[in-house]
Structure formats: structure tokens, C-alpha cells
Amino acid sequence: MPHMIVRGISVLDIQSISSALIAELAEVCDCGTDNFMLECLSTVSIFEGEICATYPFIEVGWFERGPEVRDAYAGVLTKHILSLGIPEVEIAFKVYKEDSYYWNGKLV
């Protein structure tokens, strides 16, 4: 159930790569494409009192799958973002703990 929160990349850009991106990430994670969620945040960044472009940043919330899968996931995600002509992107993984994750009020 990887959940990706995207900042600094347009909704239209993410939409244009979403199908191929999710298909490839599903292969990396060995799960169905229906397990993925992309959320694009509209943000306003400020530096030294001025509005500036928001730096491309993606936070991935997921249950840990090990360093090999994490590295492959980051590689696929980076490849697709760079294909948009964006020169660089940062990705951070936030790991959910199984004993702290609830669905409809019940521990999963």
C-alpha cells in the first residue's frame, strides 16, 4: 500500500507518468497496481521572504520491504520523474509499523 505524497511537481506531469510508474512499482513490490496511491500537494514555498519554486520531493509511506526493494523503488521513481525533464528529485521513505496501522478502526 505505498502512498506517495508529491510536492514541487505538477499534477499534469504526475498524471502523465502515473500509469507506467505504478505498473513498474507494482512489479518491484510484487503486488497489484491497486495498492498504490499518488497524492499531489499544491504548496507555496518561501525563501528569504520571497515566493519561490517548490523543490521536487516525494515522501513514500509504506511497510518496509527491505533495502533491495527500497533501492529499486527509489530508482524507478527517480527514472520516471527525471523523464519529465526535472533535473533532480528527493525521495524519503516513511515506514509504517504493523502494530500501529488501523483500517476502519481495526488493527491490520
Buried (B, 14 or more C-beta within 10 A) or exposed (E): BBBBBBBBBEEEBBEBBBEEBBEBBBEBBEBEBEBBEBEBEEEEEEEEEEEEEBBBBBBBBBEEBEEEBBEBBBEBBBEBBEEBEBEEBEBEBEEBEEEEEEEEEEEE
